[in-house]
Amino acid sequence: MITNSFSFKKYLFLLFSLIFILPSAQKKFTIVLDAGHGGSDHGANRHYSDLGTVREKDVTLAITLKLGRMLEKNKDYKVIYTRKIDEFPSLTERTTLANRSKADLFISIHVNASTKTSPYGTETFVQGPDQNKTNLEVAKAENDVIYLDERDRETFASYDPKSPESLIALKMQQSKYLETSLLFGSYVEGNFVNKDKRFSRGVKQQNLHVLRLNAMPSVLVETGFVSNYDDASYLASDRGQNQVAESIYDAIINYKKSIERNGGMVNLPKEPEKPIEVALKNDFRILLMSSPVKYNAGDPALKGLNYVLPLKDNDMYKYYYSVTNMASVRDNNLKTAKDAGFRNATSISFVPNQKLGTGYYTLEVAVSDQKLSSNSFMLNALKDVAREKVKGKYYYTYGRFSSLEEAVKAQKILDDKGIKNTTIQKKSR
């Protein structure tokens, strides 16, 4: 009787202890915030006369600390910083800290840069498509940082790095890391667009070292381009930094709710179905510039763009980039041209296979201060080359074509023969 009473009292004591202790012992949602660069590593930076020097390491630390303060006000979250001052933890130190902390989410904050001033906007990166194998090896080696979720524990019991069952569990985890990283990245970029009205370059996969060794969902957020004045001005301001921090904070809240609501399962937001694009009647080329100077393929004036078609008309060379009859491709081509530095680029409509009412197209195959020798490669390779002297220069042309497409086709044949850098010329009769 005494024994039973003691057992019953002990049971009640343990029961009440669990009631009061378990809620406080419940694991907080742990987030590692990584302010990119730091110390002697300034990261991307640009100097502006009115802004001064905008340094990536300063912007990322400011945003990280603002985001951290928001999270620390919420008792559900535990925040771990890879740095809180101007110092440089190595990439390995950053990922090791995250792994040892058994974090639920790793967020690395950065600022983008380009050699050109035109690119702008945000983008979020998750682990690259060929990183799962590397992550798996890290998981196997660092078994003390691997912890299975409740469902996996039910299926696979305890973790044994040598057992096939545990290997399957780890592979499942790697897949979950990618899926949950994509989910969180979609929340971040969605907030940048919908809340902050900024341009998003999307969520992308890329092999980045700071994500490569993480045994948890991980993202790298590029908050804007320091090389673009508008982005740099925004990121250097308290207002911009607060908005970025708030957007990431809201993404964390929504991400945690989504994971908990679905019992750890991931439901990526469905992309709206895009209507099937119908080809346009006309072709579109992007007019880059007009110039009295002829530039050959590879000339720096073409700023690295390929598929440029020079078209000579009334002694002016017009340079057209690419050709398409799809509106989306046309718009992307125009953006590419402007990003390359052709700010005044515009799309020009061409009626396919349109024959000239008056005049014709020909190929300008050579321009020289001296007459070409009769045994020159070009004159021997082609028949019926016309020669014309204008203002002290000799212009050599070949063929007559009624449509631009015919001239382009003939130009390619000459290119295959080794006669390169010809120019299609529009001639009046």
C-alpha positions as CSV (number, residue, x, y, z in Angstrom):
1,M,0.0,0.0,0.0
2,I,2.7,2.4,0.9
3,T,4.5,1.4,-2.3
4,N,1.4,2.0,-4.5
5,S,0.8,5.4,-2.8
6,F,4.4,6.4,-3.4
7,S,4.2,5.3,-7.0
8,F,1.0,7.2,-7.5
9,K,2.5,10.4,-6.0
10,K,5.6,10.0,-8.0
11,Y,3.5,9.7,-11.1
12,L,1.5,12.8,-10.3
13,F,4.7,14.7,-9.6
14,L,6.2,13.7,-12.9
15,L,3.0,14.5,-14.7
16,F,2.8,18.0,-13.3
17,S,6.5,18.5,-13.9
18,L,6.0,17.7,-17.6
19,I,3.0,20.0,-17.9
20,F,5.0,23.0,-16.7
21,I,8.4,22.1,-18.1
22,L,7.7,20.9,-21.6
23,P,6.2,24.2,-23.0
24,S,9.3,26.1,-21.8
25,A,11.6,23.3,-23.1
26,Q,10.0,23.3,-26.5
27,K,12.6,23.9,-29.2
28,K,12.5,27.4,-30.7
29,F,12.7,27.9,-34.5
30,T,16.4,28.6,-35.0
31,I,17.6,30.9,-37.7
32,V,21.1,31.7,-38.6
33,L,21.5,35.2,-40.1
34,D,24.7,35.6,-42.2
35,A,25.7,39.1,-43.1
36,G,27.9,38.6,-46.2
37,H,31.5,39.6,-46.3
38,G,33.0,41.8,-43.5
39,G,36.3,43.0,-42.1
40,S,38.9,43.3,-44.9
41,D,36.5,41.8,-47.4
42,H,34.4,44.8,-48.4
43,G,32.4,42.8,-51.0
44,A,30.9,44.8,-53.9
45,N,31.2,48.5,-53.6
46,R,30.7,51.7,-55.6
47,H,31.4,55.4,-55.0
48,Y,28.7,58.0,-55.8
49,S,29.2,61.7,-55.4
50,D,26.0,62.1,-53.3
51,L,26.0,58.7,-51.5
52,G,29.7,58.3,-50.8
53,T,31.0,54.7,-51.0
54,V,28.3,52.1,-50.7
55,R,29.9,48.9,-49.4
56,E,28.3,45.5,-49.5
57,K,29.7,44.5,-46.0
58,D,28.0,47.6,-44.4
59,V,24.6,47.1,-46.1
60,T,24.4,43.4,-45.3
61,L,25.3,44.0,-41.7
62,A,22.8,46.8,-41.3
63,I,20.0,44.7,-42.8
64,T,20.9,41.6,-40.8
65,L,20.9,43.5,-37.5
66,K,17.5,45.1,-38.3
67,L,16.1,41.7,-39.3
68,G,17.6,40.1,-36.1
69,R,16.0,42.7,-33.9
70,M,12.6,42.0,-35.4
71,L,13.0,38.2,-34.9
72,E,14.3,38.6,-31.3
73,K,11.0,40.3,-30.3
74,N,9.2,37.1,-31.1
75,K,9.6,34.4,-28.5
76,D,9.1,31.6,-31.1
77,Y,12.5,32.4,-32.7
78,K,16.1,31.9,-31.7
79,V,18.5,34.1,-33.7
80,I,22.2,33.2,-34.3
81,Y,24.5,35.6,-36.1
82,T,27.6,34.7,-38.1
83,R,28.7,38.2,-37.3
84,K,27.3,41.2,-35.5
85,I,30.3,43.5,-36.1
86,D,32.7,44.4,-38.9
87,E,34.7,41.1,-39.0
88,F,35.2,38.3,-41.5
89,P,34.2,34.8,-40.5
90,S,35.3,32.3,-43.2
91,L,32.7,30.6,-45.3
92,T,33.5,27.3,-43.5
93,E,33.0,29.0,-40.1
94,R,29.6,30.3,-41.2
95,T,28.3,26.9,-42.3
96,T,29.8,25.1,-39.4
97,L,28.1,27.4,-36.9
98,A,24.8,26.8,-38.7
99,N,25.2,23.0,-38.6
100,R,26.4,22.9,-35.0
101,S,23.4,25.0,-34.0
102,K,21.0,22.6,-35.6
103,A,19.4,25.6,-37.3
104,D,16.0,25.4,-39.0
105,L,16.9,28.0,-41.6
106,F,20.1,29.7,-42.9
107,I,19.8,33.1,-44.6
108,S,22.9,34.7,-46.1
109,I,22.3,38.4,-47.1
110,H,24.3,39.9,-49.9
111,V,24.4,42.8,-52.4
112,N,24.8,42.2,-56.1
113,A,27.1,44.0,-58.6
114,S,27.6,44.2,-62.4
115,T,30.2,45.7,-64.7
116,K,27.3,47.6,-66.2
117,T,25.1,50.1,-64.4
118,S,21.8,49.0,-66.0
119,P,21.1,45.6,-64.1
120,Y,19.0,46.0,-61.1
121,G,16.6,44.2,-58.8
122,T,16.6,41.3,-56.3
123,E,17.2,37.6,-56.6
124,T,17.4,34.6,-54.2
125,F,19.7,31.6,-54.7
126,V,19.2,28.1,-53.3
127,Q,21.7,25.2,-53.6
128,G,22.7,24.2,-57.1
129,P,21.4,21.1,-58.9
130,D,24.6,19.2,-58.4
131,Q,25.1,19.9,-54.7
132,N,22.9,17.2,-53.2
133,K,25.8,14.6,-53.5
134,T,28.2,17.0,-51.7
135,N,25.6,17.8,-49.0
136,L,24.9,14.1,-48.5
137,E,28.6,13.4,-47.8
138,V,28.7,16.2,-45.3
139,A,25.6,14.8,-43.6
140,K,27.2,11.3,-43.4
141,A,30.4,12.6,-41.9
142,E,28.8,15.1,-39.6
143,N,26.3,12.7,-38.1
144,D,26.1,14.6,-34.9
145,V,24.4,17.5,-36.7
146,I,21.9,15.3,-38.4
147,Y,18.5,15.1,-36.8
148,L,15.6,13.4,-38.4
149,D,12.1,15.0,-38.2
150,E,9.3,13.2,-36.4
151,R,8.0,11.4,-39.5
152,D,11.5,10.2,-40.5
153,R,12.1,8.9,-36.9
154,E,8.9,6.9,-37.1
155,T,10.1,5.3,-40.3
156,F,13.8,4.9,-39.8
157,A,14.2,4.9,-36.0
158,S,17.6,6.1,-34.9
159,Y,20.4,7.4,-37.1
160,D,23.1,4.9,-38.0
161,P,25.5,6.3,-40.7
162,K,26.4,2.8,-41.9
163,S,22.8,1.5,-42.3
164,P,21.0,1.6,-45.8
165,E,17.9,2.9,-44.0
166,S,19.6,5.9,-42.6
167,L,21.2,6.7,-46.0
168,I,17.7,6.7,-47.5
169,A,16.6,9.0,-44.7
170,L,19.4,11.4,-45.4
171,K,18.7,11.5,-49.2
172,M,15.1,12.4,-48.3
173,Q,16.4,15.2,-46.1
174,Q,18.5,16.6,-48.9
175,S,15.5,16.7,-51.2
176,K,13.5,18.4,-48.4
177,Y,16.2,21.0,-48.0
178,L,16.0,22.0,-51.6
179,E,12.2,22.1,-51.6
180,T,11.9,24.1,-48.4
181,S,14.6,26.5,-49.6
182,L,12.7,27.1,-52.8
183,L,9.5,27.6,-50.8
184,F,11.2,30.2,-48.5
185,G,12.9,31.9,-51.5
186,S,9.5,32.3,-53.2
187,Y,8.1,34.0,-50.1
188,V,11.1,36.4,-50.0
189,E,11.0,37.4,-53.7
190,G,7.2,37.6,-53.6
191,N,7.4,40.2,-50.7
192,F,10.0,42.2,-52.6
193,V,7.6,42.5,-55.5
194,N,4.3,42.8,-53.8
195,K,5.2,44.8,-50.6
196,D,8.2,46.8,-51.7
197,K,7.3,47.2,-55.4
198,R,10.8,46.1,-56.5
199,F,11.9,44.2,-59.6
200,S,12.6,40.5,-58.8
201,R,15.0,38.5,-61.0
202,G,13.5,35.3,-59.4
203,V,14.6,32.3,-57.3
204,K,17.5,30.5,-58.9
205,Q,19.8,27.5,-58.2
206,Q,23.5,28.1,-58.1
207,N,26.5,26.3,-56.7
208,L,27.5,28.7,-53.9
209,H,30.0,27.7,-51.2
210,V,28.1,29.3,-48.4
211,L,25.1,27.1,-49.2
212,R,27.0,24.0,-50.3
213,L,27.8,22.6,-46.9
214,N,24.6,23.4,-45.0
215,A,22.5,20.6,-43.5
216,M,19.3,22.7,-43.4
217,P,17.1,24.8,-45.8
218,S,19.4,27.7,-46.9
219,V,19.1,30.7,-49.2
220,L,21.4,33.5,-50.3
221,V,19.4,36.8,-50.8
222,E,20.8,39.3,-53.3
223,T,19.1,42.5,-52.1
224,G,19.9,44.7,-55.1
225,F,22.8,45.9,-57.3
226,V,25.3,48.3,-55.8
227,S,26.4,49.1,-59.4
228,N,22.9,50.5,-60.1
229,Y,22.4,54.0,-58.7
230,D,18.7,53.6,-57.8
231,D,19.4,50.2,-56.0
232,A,22.5,51.6,-54.3
233,S,20.6,54.6,-53.0
234,Y,17.8,52.4,-51.8
235,L,20.1,49.9,-50.0
236,A,22.2,52.7,-48.4
237,S,19.1,54.3,-46.8
238,D,17.4,53.3,-43.5
239,R,14.1,53.1,-45.4
240,G,15.4,50.6,-47.9
241,Q,17.2,48.5,-45.3
242,N,14.1,48.4,-43.1
243,Q,11.9,47.4,-46.1
244,V,14.3,44.6,-47.0
245,A,14.5,43.4,-43.4
246,E,10.7,43.5,-43.1
247,S,10.1,41.6,-46.3
248,I,12.5,38.8,-45.2
249,Y,10.9,38.8,-41.7
250,D,7.4,38.3,-43.2
251,A,8.8,35.6,-45.4
252,I,10.1,33.8,-42.3
253,I,6.7,34.1,-40.5
254,N,4.8,32.7,-43.6
255,Y,7.4,30.0,-44.2
256,K,7.2,28.7,-40.6
257,K,3.4,28.7,-40.7
258,S,3.4,26.8,-43.9
259,I,5.8,24.2,-42.7
260,E,3.8,23.7,-39.4
261,R,0.5,23.7,-41.2
262,N,1.5,21.0,-43.5
263,G,3.3,18.9,-40.9
264,G,6.7,19.5,-42.3
265,M,5.5,18.8,-45.9
266,V,6.2,21.4,-48.6
267,N,3.6,22.8,-50.8
268,L,5.3,25.1,-53.3
269,P,3.1,27.9,-54.6
270,K,1.6,27.0,-57.9
271,E,2.7,29.2,-60.8
272,P,-0.2,30.5,-62.8
273,E,-0.6,28.8,-66.1
274,K,0.7,30.9,-68.9
275,P,-1.3,31.1,-72.0
276,I,0.3,29.5,-75.1
277,E,2.1,32.2,-76.9
278,V,1.1,32.7,-80.6
279,A,3.7,33.8,-83.1
280,L,3.3,37.3,-84.5
281,K,2.8,38.1,-88.1
282,N,6.1,40.0,-88.5
283,D,9.7,39.4,-87.5
284,F,11.3,41.7,-85.0
285,R,14.9,42.8,-84.8
286,I,16.4,45.1,-82.2
287,L,18.0,48.2,-83.7
288,L,21.1,48.9,-81.6
289,M,22.5,51.9,-83.3
290,S,23.1,53.7,-86.7
291,S,26.6,54.8,-87.6
292,P,28.6,55.8,-90.7
293,V,31.3,53.4,-89.4
294,K,31.3,49.7,-90.2
295,Y,32.0,47.4,-87.2
296,N,32.9,43.8,-87.7
297,A,31.8,40.9,-85.5
298,G,33.6,41.0,-82.2
299,D,34.2,44.7,-82.2
300,P,34.0,46.3,-78.7
301,A,31.4,48.7,-80.0
302,L,29.0,45.8,-80.2
303,K,29.5,45.2,-76.5
304,G,29.8,41.5,-76.7
305,L,26.5,40.8,-78.4
306,N,26.3,38.0,-80.9
307,Y,23.8,37.6,-83.8
308,V,24.2,41.2,-84.9
309,L,23.2,42.0,-88.5
310,P,24.7,45.2,-90.0
311,L,22.4,46.6,-92.8
312,K,23.7,49.4,-94.9
313,D,21.2,52.0,-96.1
314,N,22.2,55.4,-97.7
315,D,25.8,55.2,-96.5
316,M,24.7,54.5,-92.9
317,Y,25.2,51.2,-91.2
318,K,22.3,50.0,-89.0
319,Y,23.1,47.3,-86.5
320,Y,20.2,44.9,-85.7
321,Y,20.4,42.3,-82.9
322,S,18.7,38.9,-83.2
323,V,15.4,38.1,-84.9
324,T,12.2,36.5,-83.7
325,N,8.5,36.5,-84.3
326,M,7.6,35.8,-80.6
327,A,6.7,38.8,-78.4
328,S,8.3,37.4,-75.3
329,V,11.6,36.7,-77.0
330,R,11.5,40.1,-78.6
331,D,11.0,41.8,-75.2
332,N,13.8,39.7,-73.7
333,N,16.1,40.6,-76.7
334,L,15.3,44.3,-76.1
335,K,16.1,44.0,-72.4
336,T,19.4,42.2,-73.2
337,A,20.4,45.0,-75.6
338,K,19.7,47.7,-73.0
339,D,21.5,45.8,-70.3
340,A,24.5,45.6,-72.7
341,G,24.5,49.4,-72.8
342,F,22.4,50.3,-75.8
343,R,20.0,52.5,-73.9
344,N,18.2,53.8,-77.1
345,A,17.7,50.3,-78.6
346,T,14.3,49.7,-80.1
347,S,12.4,46.8,-81.7
348,I,11.8,47.2,-85.5
349,S,9.2,45.2,-87.4
350,F,10.1,43.4,-90.6
351,V,7.6,41.8,-92.9
352,P,8.9,38.2,-93.6
353,N,10.1,37.6,-97.2
354,Q,8.9,41.1,-98.2
355,K,10.2,41.9,-101.7
356,L,11.4,45.4,-102.4
357,G,9.1,47.4,-104.7
358,T,12.0,49.4,-106.0
359,G,15.7,48.5,-105.6
360,Y,17.3,45.4,-104.3
361,Y,19.6,44.0,-101.6
362,T,23.3,43.2,-102.3
363,L,26.2,42.1,-100.3
364,E,29.1,44.5,-99.6
365,V,32.0,42.1,-99.5
366,A,34.9,44.5,-99.3
367,V,35.9,48.2,-98.9
368,S,39.4,49.2,-99.8
369,D,41.5,52.3,-100.4
370,Q,43.2,50.3,-103.3
371,K,41.9,48.1,-106.0
372,L,41.9,44.5,-105.0
373,S,44.4,42.3,-106.8
374,S,42.9,40.1,-109.6
375,N,44.3,37.1,-107.8
376,S,42.7,38.0,-104.4
377,F,40.9,35.1,-102.7
378,M,37.5,36.9,-102.8
379,L,37.6,37.8,-106.5
380,N,38.7,34.2,-107.4
381,A,36.0,32.7,-105.1
382,L,33.1,34.8,-106.4
383,K,32.0,35.6,-109.9
384,D,30.3,38.8,-111.0
385,V,31.6,41.0,-108.2
386,A,30.8,44.6,-108.9
387,R,33.3,47.4,-108.1
388,E,32.4,51.1,-107.5
389,K,34.7,54.0,-106.5
390,V,33.1,56.5,-104.1
391,K,35.1,59.3,-102.5
392,G,38.4,57.7,-103.0
393,K,37.4,54.2,-101.7
394,Y,36.6,51.0,-103.7
395,Y,33.4,49.2,-102.8
396,Y,32.9,45.6,-103.9
397,T,29.4,44.1,-103.9
398,Y,28.1,40.8,-104.9
399,G,24.6,39.5,-106.0
400,R,21.1,40.9,-106.2
401,F,18.4,39.8,-103.9
402,S,14.8,40.8,-103.8
403,S,14.2,40.1,-100.0
404,L,16.2,40.5,-96.9
405,E,15.9,36.7,-96.1
406,E,17.5,35.8,-99.5
407,A,20.4,38.2,-98.8
408,V,20.9,36.7,-95.3
409,K,20.9,33.2,-96.8
410,A,23.5,34.2,-99.4
411,Q,25.6,35.9,-96.7
412,K,25.7,32.7,-94.7
413,I,26.9,30.8,-97.8
414,L,29.8,33.3,-98.3
415,D,30.6,33.0,-94.6
416,D,30.9,29.2,-94.9
417,K,33.3,29.8,-97.8
418,G,35.5,31.9,-95.7
419,I,34.4,35.3,-96.9
420,K,33.4,36.9,-93.6
421,N,32.2,40.3,-92.3
422,T,30.1,41.0,-95.4
423,T,27.3,43.6,-95.0
424,I,23.9,43.5,-96.5
425,Q,23.3,46.7,-98.4
426,K,20.0,48.1,-99.6
427,K,20.3,49.7,-103.0
428,S,17.9,51.8,-105.0
429,R,17.8,51.2,-108.7
